[in-house]
């Protein structure tokens, strides 16, 4: 993933200053100076700093401000990550009731350059019913980026963004947006719809299942894939109704061999390797979702499970499926590992099977204990 200085840096801000000056914000003094202030700032703080420079250099009056931004939109050099702080500046300048809808229209014009999904969220948090009216109109827009903005911008739990607490509490006001887009011709839009449905499933599983069921009752050829992706968290959690909707019987008759641990001692930075086999011992062909659960040791010594996907496949009566899995224990910024006894187990259609233990040791570069 690109670093903050690769996305927004002094070169970015100098180019943005030139664009805005040519668009009518001359002399863009704040933008020319902000690049020197970005070193050691995180990405979000860089966005804030550049946003403030945009607000300083552009007119205070919203119509004049929007005129400059639209003039910039006509320039081919207004592109990429330099547009992200401009989106944020539109949101800050325009929560005033008189320009609420025109500002959302402007964000729809900006989003094809680089998604405005973050910038629409202040409007949704400020006045959800009022914001949803123009957002619903975006579902009929000819540009797939604008249609995606409707579903992505309204996600209750959009990553790296403040939650939309109103839609976390009650997701139903945004469901008409998803209903309008689940059969969209663009895979880019449909994936956003599925991710939005997955967000809903974390707080309101029955609403998510009922929504997917409604779509599957009036499907396009792409709808089963949208439903599967939108139900993925519920499937991992073994939610019976979600599994049944997707054709997976939680009480399926199978025999599981393994996991057979090939690396009983693993160091942080290395791979756990295990083999497994699943046999359909029933009398009919069965659709299986085969996952595995790693029980990670926490700092307090207890174990916490995390589910990982292996495969989805159908097995005829008596048919076997076997494979070997390599699971990385490379250190991540989002997960910290603690040495000690761990375990791993297979999960078939949401039902866990017997666990096998292994030991995770400190990385080879770790400092010796004193």
C-alpha positions as CSV (number, residue, x, y, z in Angstrom):
1,X,0.0,0.0,0.0
2,X,1.4,3.5,-0.9
3,X,2.7,5.5,2.0
4,X,1.4,9.0,3.0
5,X,4.3,10.8,1.3
6,X,3.6,8.9,-1.9
7,X,0.0,10.0,-2.0
8,X,0.1,13.6,-0.8
9,X,3.5,15.4,-0.7
10,X,5.0,18.8,-1.6
11,X,4.9,18.0,-5.3
12,X,1.1,17.2,-5.0
13,X,0.4,20.4,-3.2
14,X,2.5,22.5,-5.6
15,X,0.6,21.0,-8.6
16,X,-2.7,21.6,-6.8
17,X,-1.7,25.2,-6.1
18,X,-1.0,25.7,-9.8
19,X,-4.3,24.1,-10.8
20,X,-6.3,26.3,-8.3
21,X,-4.5,29.4,-9.3
22,X,-5.3,28.8,-13.0
23,X,-8.9,28.0,-12.0
24,X,-9.3,31.4,-10.3
25,X,-7.8,31.0,-6.8
26,X,-4.7,33.1,-7.5
27,X,-2.3,33.3,-5.9
28,X,-3.0,30.1,-3.9
29,X,-0.4,31.2,-1.3
30,X,-1.5,28.7,1.4
31,X,-1.3,25.8,-1.0
32,X,2.1,26.8,-2.1
33,X,3.3,26.8,1.5
34,X,1.6,23.8,2.9
35,X,4.0,21.2,1.3
36,X,6.7,22.2,3.7
37,X,4.5,21.3,6.7
38,X,3.7,17.7,5.6
39,X,6.8,15.9,6.7
40,X,6.2,13.3,9.5
41,X,2.4,13.8,9.2
42,X,0.1,10.8,8.8
43,X,-2.1,10.6,5.7
44,X,-5.2,11.9,7.5
45,X,-3.3,14.8,9.0
46,X,-1.9,15.6,5.5
47,X,-5.4,15.6,4.1
48,X,-6.5,18.0,6.9
49,X,-3.6,20.3,6.4
50,X,-4.1,20.6,2.6
51,X,-7.9,20.9,3.1
52,X,-7.3,23.9,5.3
53,X,-5.0,25.4,2.7
54,X,-7.7,25.0,0.1
55,X,-10.2,26.7,2.3
56,X,-7.8,29.6,2.9
57,X,-7.0,30.1,-0.8
58,X,-10.5,29.7,-2.3
59,X,-13.3,32.2,-1.8
60,X,-15.4,32.1,1.5
61,X,-18.6,32.5,-0.5
62,X,-19.8,29.0,-1.5
63,X,-21.0,29.9,-5.0
64,X,-17.6,31.5,-5.8
65,X,-15.8,28.6,-4.1
66,X,-17.8,26.0,-6.2
67,X,-17.1,28.1,-9.4
68,X,-13.3,27.7,-8.8
69,X,-13.6,23.9,-8.1
70,X,-15.7,23.4,-11.3
71,X,-13.1,25.4,-13.3
72,X,-10.4,23.0,-11.9
73,X,-12.6,20.1,-12.9
74,X,-12.2,21.2,-16.6
75,X,-8.4,20.9,-16.3
76,X,-6.7,17.6,-17.2
77,X,-4.0,18.2,-14.6
78,X,-6.6,18.2,-11.7
79,X,-6.4,14.5,-11.0
80,X,-5.5,11.8,-8.5
81,X,-4.8,12.3,-4.8
82,X,-4.7,16.1,-5.0
83,X,-8.5,16.0,-5.4
84,X,-9.0,14.2,-2.0
85,X,-8.5,17.2,0.2
86,X,-10.6,19.3,-2.2
87,X,-13.5,16.9,-1.6
88,X,-13.0,17.4,2.2
89,X,-13.0,21.2,1.7
90,X,-16.3,21.0,-0.1
91,X,-17.8,19.2,2.8
92,X,-16.5,21.7,5.3
93,X,-17.5,24.7,3.4
94,X,-21.0,23.5,2.6
95,X,-22.9,22.0,5.5
96,X,-24.8,25.3,5.6
97,X,-28.5,24.5,4.8
98,X,-28.6,26.9,1.8
99,X,-25.9,25.0,-0.2
100,X,-26.4,21.4,1.2
101,X,-27.8,19.9,-2.0
102,X,-25.6,21.9,-4.4
103,X,-22.5,20.7,-2.5
104,X,-23.6,17.1,-2.8
105,X,-24.0,17.6,-6.5
106,X,-20.4,19.0,-6.7
107,X,-19.1,15.9,-4.9
108,X,-20.9,13.7,-7.5
109,X,-18.9,15.6,-10.1
110,X,-15.7,15.2,-8.3
111,X,-16.0,11.5,-7.4
112,X,-14.9,10.1,-10.9
113,X,-11.5,11.7,-10.3
114,X,-11.0,10.0,-6.9
115,X,-13.8,8.7,-4.7
116,X,-15.7,11.3,-2.6
117,X,-17.0,8.6,-0.3
118,X,-15.4,10.2,2.8
119,X,-16.7,13.7,1.9
120,X,-20.3,12.7,1.7
121,X,-20.4,11.3,5.2
122,X,-20.6,14.7,7.1
123,X,-23.8,15.4,5.1
124,X,-25.2,12.1,6.1
125,X,-24.3,12.6,9.7
126,X,-25.7,16.1,9.7
127,X,-29.1,15.4,8.2
128,X,-29.6,11.8,7.1
129,X,-33.0,12.1,5.5
130,X,-32.1,15.2,3.6
131,X,-28.8,13.8,2.3
132,X,-30.3,10.5,1.2
133,X,-32.7,12.2,-1.2
134,X,-29.9,13.3,-3.7
135,X,-27.9,10.2,-2.9
136,X,-30.8,8.1,-4.1
137,X,-30.8,10.0,-7.3
138,X,-27.2,9.0,-7.9
139,X,-28.3,5.4,-8.3
140,X,-29.6,6.3,-11.8
141,X,-26.5,8.2,-12.9
142,X,-24.8,7.1,-16.1
143,X,-21.3,7.1,-14.5
144,X,-20.5,4.0,-12.4
145,X,-18.3,6.1,-10.1
146,X,-21.3,8.2,-9.0
147,X,-23.6,5.1,-8.6
148,X,-20.9,3.5,-6.5
149,X,-20.7,6.7,-4.4
150,X,-24.3,6.1,-3.5
151,X,-23.7,2.7,-2.0
152,X,-20.1,3.2,-0.7
153,X,-20.6,6.6,0.9
154,X,-23.6,5.3,2.9
155,X,-21.9,2.2,4.2
156,X,-22.5,2.2,8.0
157,X,-19.0,0.9,8.8
158,X,-16.9,2.2,5.9
159,X,-13.2,1.4,6.8
160,X,-11.0,4.3,7.9
161,X,-14.1,6.5,8.2
162,X,-16.3,7.6,11.1
163,X,-19.3,5.3,11.4
164,X,-22.7,6.5,10.4
165,X,-24.3,5.9,13.7
166,X,-27.8,6.5,12.4
167,X,-27.4,3.7,9.8
168,X,-25.6,1.4,12.3
169,X,-28.6,1.7,14.5
170,X,-31.1,1.4,11.7
171,X,-29.9,0.5,8.2
172,X,-33.3,0.5,6.5
173,X,-33.2,4.1,5.2
174,X,-30.3,3.2,2.9
175,X,-31.8,-0.1,1.7
176,X,-33.6,1.5,-1.3
177,X,-30.1,2.5,-2.6
178,X,-28.9,-1.1,-2.4
179,X,-32.2,-2.4,-3.9
180,X,-31.6,0.0,-6.9
181,X,-28.0,-1.2,-7.4
182,X,-27.6,-4.9,-6.6
183,X,-28.2,-5.8,-10.3
184,X,-26.0,-2.9,-11.6
185,X,-24.1,-3.7,-14.8
186,X,-20.8,-2.6,-13.2
187,X,-18.9,-5.1,-11.0
188,X,-17.3,-2.1,-9.3
189,X,-20.8,-1.0,-8.1
190,X,-22.0,-4.5,-7.2
191,X,-19.0,-5.1,-5.0
192,X,-19.7,-1.9,-3.1
193,X,-23.3,-3.1,-2.6
194,X,-22.1,-6.4,-1.3
195,X,-19.7,-4.7,1.1
196,X,-22.5,-2.4,2.3
197,X,-24.7,-5.5,2.9
198,X,-21.8,-7.1,4.8
199,X,-21.6,-4.0,7.0
200,X,-25.3,-4.3,7.8
201,X,-24.9,-8.0,8.7
202,X,-22.5,-7.2,11.6
203,X,-25.2,-5.3,13.4
204,X,-28.5,-6.6,11.9
205,X,-28.0,-10.1,10.6
206,X,-31.7,-10.8,10.1
207,X,-32.1,-7.6,8.0
208,X,-29.1,-8.6,5.9
209,X,-30.4,-12.1,5.3
210,X,-33.9,-10.8,4.5
211,X,-32.4,-8.3,2.0
212,X,-30.3,-10.9,0.3
213,X,-33.3,-13.3,0.1
214,X,-35.3,-10.5,-1.6
215,X,-32.6,-10.0,-4.2
216,X,-32.3,-13.7,-4.9
217,X,-36.0,-13.9,-5.5
218,X,-35.6,-11.3,-8.3
219,X,-32.0,-11.9,-9.5
220,X,-29.7,-11.0,-12.3
221,X,-27.1,-13.6,-13.3
222,X,-24.7,-11.7,-11.0
223,X,-26.9,-11.7,-7.9
224,X,-25.8,-15.0,-6.3
225,X,-22.2,-13.6,-6.2
226,X,-23.4,-10.4,-4.6
227,X,-25.3,-12.3,-2.0
228,X,-22.4,-14.6,-1.2
229,X,-20.0,-11.7,-0.8
230,X,-22.5,-9.7,1.3
231,X,-23.1,-12.8,3.6
232,X,-19.4,-13.6,4.1
233,X,-19.2,-12.5,7.7
234,X,-22.4,-14.4,8.6
235,X,-21.1,-17.5,6.9
236,X,-17.8,-17.3,8.8
237,X,-19.8,-16.9,12.0
238,X,-21.9,-20.0,11.2
239,X,-25.2,-18.1,10.9
240,X,-27.7,-20.8,10.1
241,X,-30.1,-18.6,8.1
242,X,-27.4,-17.1,6.0
243,X,-25.9,-20.6,5.3
244,X,-29.3,-22.0,4.4
245,X,-30.0,-19.1,2.1
246,X,-26.8,-19.8,0.2
247,X,-27.6,-23.5,0.0
248,X,-25.2,-24.7,2.7
249,X,-26.6,-27.1,5.3
250,X,-25.0,-26.5,8.7
251,X,-25.9,-30.1,9.7
252,X,-24.1,-31.6,6.6
253,X,-22.8,-35.1,7.0
254,X,-19.1,-35.0,6.5
255,X,-16.0,-36.6,8.0
256,X,-13.0,-34.3,8.6
257,X,-9.4,-35.6,8.8
258,X,-7.1,-33.0,10.3
259,X,-5.8,-30.5,10.5
260,X,-2.6,-32.5,10.3
261,X,0.1,-30.1,11.5
262,X,3.3,-30.2,9.3
263,X,5.1,-27.5,11.3
264,X,4.4,-28.0,15.0
265,X,6.8,-25.2,15.9
266,X,6.5,-21.9,14.0
267,X,8.2,-18.6,14.5
268,X,6.7,-15.2,14.0
269,X,7.5,-14.3,10.4
270,X,7.2,-17.9,9.2
271,X,4.3,-20.1,8.0
272,X,2.1,-22.7,9.7
273,X,1.6,-25.6,7.3
274,X,-1.2,-28.1,7.7
275,X,-3.0,-30.7,5.6
276,X,-6.7,-31.7,5.8
277,X,-9.3,-33.9,4.2
278,X,-13.0,-33.6,4.0
279,X,-15.2,-36.6,3.0
280,X,-18.9,-36.4,2.1
281,X,-20.3,-39.3,4.1
282,X,-23.9,-38.5,3.2
283,X,-26.2,-39.8,0.4
284,X,-26.5,-36.6,-1.7
285,X,-24.2,-34.0,-3.3
286,X,-23.5,-31.3,-0.8
287,X,-22.3,-27.7,-1.2
288,X,-19.6,-26.9,1.4
289,X,-18.0,-23.8,2.7
290,X,-14.6,-24.9,4.1
291,X,-12.9,-22.4,6.4
292,X,-10.3,-22.7,9.1
293,X,-10.1,-21.0,12.5
294,X,-6.8,-20.0,14.1
295,X,-7.0,-19.5,17.8
296,X,-4.4,-16.8,18.5
297,X,-2.8,-16.3,21.9
298,X,-3.6,-12.9,23.4
299,X,-1.4,-10.8,25.7
300,X,-3.3,-12.1,28.7
301,X,-2.8,-15.7,27.8
302,X,-6.3,-16.5,26.5
303,X,-7.0,-17.6,23.0
304,X,-9.1,-15.6,20.5
305,X,-10.5,-17.2,17.2
306,X,-10.2,-15.7,13.8
307,X,-11.8,-17.4,10.7
308,X,-10.0,-17.6,7.4
309,X,-11.4,-18.8,4.1
310,X,-10.2,-22.1,2.5
311,X,-12.6,-23.0,-0.3
312,X,-16.2,-23.5,-1.4
313,X,-17.0,-26.6,-3.4
314,X,-19.6,-29.4,-3.9
315,X,-18.8,-33.0,-3.0
316,X,-20.7,-36.0,-4.3
317,X,-21.5,-38.9,-1.9
318,X,-18.3,-40.5,-0.9
319,X,-16.2,-37.9,-2.6
320,X,-13.1,-36.6,-0.8
321,X,-11.3,-33.2,-0.9
322,X,-7.8,-32.8,0.5
323,X,-5.3,-30.0,0.4
324,X,-2.4,-28.4,2.2
325,X,-2.6,-24.8,3.6
326,X,0.2,-22.4,4.4
327,X,-0.8,-19.7,6.9
328,X,1.5,-16.7,7.3
329,X,2.5,-15.4,10.7
330,X,4.2,-12.4,9.2
331,X,3.8,-9.4,11.4
332,X,1.1,-7.0,10.4
333,X,0.3,-3.5,11.6
334,X,-3.3,-4.7,12.2
335,X,-2.4,-7.9,14.2
336,X,0.1,-8.5,17.0
337,X,1.3,-12.0,17.7
338,X,2.2,-13.5,21.1
339,X,4.3,-16.6,21.4
340,X,2.9,-19.7,23.0
341,X,0.5,-22.5,22.4
342,X,-2.0,-21.9,19.6
343,X,-4.5,-24.1,17.8
344,X,-6.2,-24.4,14.4
345,X,-9.4,-26.2,13.4
346,X,-11.5,-26.8,10.2
347,X,-15.0,-25.2,10.0
348,X,-17.4,-26.7,7.6
349,X,-20.6,-24.8,6.7
350,X,-20.1,-22.8,9.9
351,X,-19.6,-25.8,12.2
352,X,-16.2,-26.1,13.9
353,X,-14.4,-29.5,14.0
354,X,-11.6,-30.9,16.1
355,X,-8.6,-28.6,16.8
356,X,-4.9,-29.3,16.5
357,X,-2.3,-27.5,18.5
358,X,1.0,-25.9,17.5
359,X,3.5,-23.6,19.2
360,X,4.3,-20.1,18.0
361,X,7.8,-18.9,18.9
362,X,9.4,-15.4,18.8
363,X,10.8,-14.2,15.5
364,X,14.4,-15.0,14.6
365,X,15.3,-11.4,14.9
366,X,13.7,-10.9,18.3
367,X,15.9,-9.7,21.2
368,X,16.7,-12.5,23.7
369,X,14.9,-12.6,27.0
370,X,16.8,-11.1,29.9
